[in-house]
Amino acid sequence: MTDSTSNALAVYRLLPCMGEFRTLLLGSSLRKLIRWHITGSEADMPTSFTGSWDGDPGWRRSEFPSGYPGAPVLSRRVAGLLEAELSDSGPFVPVVTEPAGPALPGDGGGDGSDDYVLQVVEPVVDCLDTRRSSKPKKATGEITKAVFRPEAVPVGLAAFRVPEFPGGVYWNAWAVSRLTELVGDDLEARLVWSEDPGVTPHPSPWGF
């Protein structure tokens, strides 16, 4: 959750909350996104994804079901409500899944096969303080300790990536607050960095 007692800048990693929710596995379609993260080429920009549901079939599908570092997935309900606020961070790409379990709120009773979108976060912003941050892990590129330059953080964007770890999506605090208002306990927000020295970041923001 965000720190409502402070106006300090803060950056988060988002993932599905642990609980009785079904989460989404993107499988081989994730390769398309990883390739685009590496090349940045318009020709490699994904136009669709496929996914399968994980968890007890009787559980409700999470409205933020993907824990992949660079692949935020939203229900169409949430994406529609926040489109104006999220659109500057990149396009929504459809995720086609098998029909699955209890319906989403307000989905009109459909089979659930296309009720989700993946936001392909485009902005890559040079805002990391590399001297004070840990080096990216060789295997994954993940940065365990990220320290940002406050004046360079793109506060107008809901989400962004950094050149040192293009496969990870970072979220500004105001966007986390808006998402939390809509999805509640479906979402876990791990603090990556805050300019408030009294706040402690999550020790393993990219882990599960």
Disulfide bonds with the S-S distance in Angstrom:
none
